[in-house]
């Protein structure tokens, strides 16, 4: 079953990290991705650019309109994701619990509606 692991965190914390700290997080994610790949679970993933460059298309009676920024104002922003294929939700949660660089923040685990 496919699951999306969405990584949320406070972008201001990331912006204050030293180059050494960010390098350590990137290295930990490289290791995590390699572990997912070795387990045959990794389908894809990426880091997202900061949310200040995002736009949202909102829909209503007047039709679609574009607004700057993410959909909701929040302390945590979506920073990246992994798309995985594992046997069940428990396996997806085990991978989410191992997410590197998560001193705070959250990982949302959501099943993908595979239309096959």
N, C-alpha and C positions, 0 to 999 in steps of 0.2 A: 504494500500500500504506500502511496506517495504522501509525504508530509512536507510542509513548508515550515522551516524554523526561522522565525523573524526576530532579529536582534534589535532590541530597543535600549537606548541609553541616552544620557545627557550629553549633547554635543559640546557644551561648554567645558565639561570635564576632559574630553578628548583634546580640545583646543589648548588646554593648559598643560598637557603632558609633555615631558621632555622628549627629544628625539630618541633617546635610549629606551624610554618607556614605550613609545609607540612601536619601535622596532621589536621589542619583546612581545607585544601583543600581536603584531603581524607574524612573527615567528611561531607563536602559539597557534594562530589560525592556520598557518601552513601545515603544522603538525596535525591539527585537528582534521583538516581537509584530507591529508594523506591517510589518516586512520579511517575516515569515512570511505575513502576510495579503496583501501585495502580490505574493508569489510564488504565491498560491493554495494554500498548504500548511497554513494554520492552521485547525484544526477546533475547538479549545478550549484552555483552560488556566486555571490558578488558583494563587494562593499558598495554602498551607495554614497554619492556625493552629499555634502551638507544640505539640510532641508531649506536653507535660505535661498537656494536656487530652484526649489520645487514650485510647481504650479498645480492647482486643483481645478478640475472641471466639475462644476456643480450643476445639477439639473433641477429644474422647477417648471412652473407653469409658463414662464417666459422663454423657456428653452435653455440650452446649455450656456453657462457663462464661466469665464476663466478668472480665477483669483490667484494671487501670489501666495506661496507657502503651502504647508501641509494642510490637510483637511481640518484638523483640530489643533488648537493651541494646547501644548502639553509640555511638561518638563522633559519627557523622554521622546526621542525621535527614532524613527526606523533608520537603522544605520547599515543594515546588510541582511543577507539571508542565505540559507542553504536549502536546496531542494533535495530531499532524500527519499529513498525507497527502502522501506523496512517492513517486517511482517505485521506490525500492529502499533497501536498508540503507545503501549508500554515501551517498546523499543525506541520509538521516536522521543519519548520523554527521557529515556536514559541518555540518548545523544544530547538532548537539550541541556541536561544537568551537567554535561562535560564541557559546555561552551566556554572557550577561553576568554579572558579579559572581562569577566562579569563580576567585578567587585560590587557593582550595583546594577540597576537596570533590570531587564526582563527578556525572556525568550518566549515568544508566542508560538505555540505548536498548533498547526491547523492542517487537517486532512485536505488533500487536493481531490476535488471531484473529477476523477478520471473517467472521461466519457467514452472510453474504449468499449 
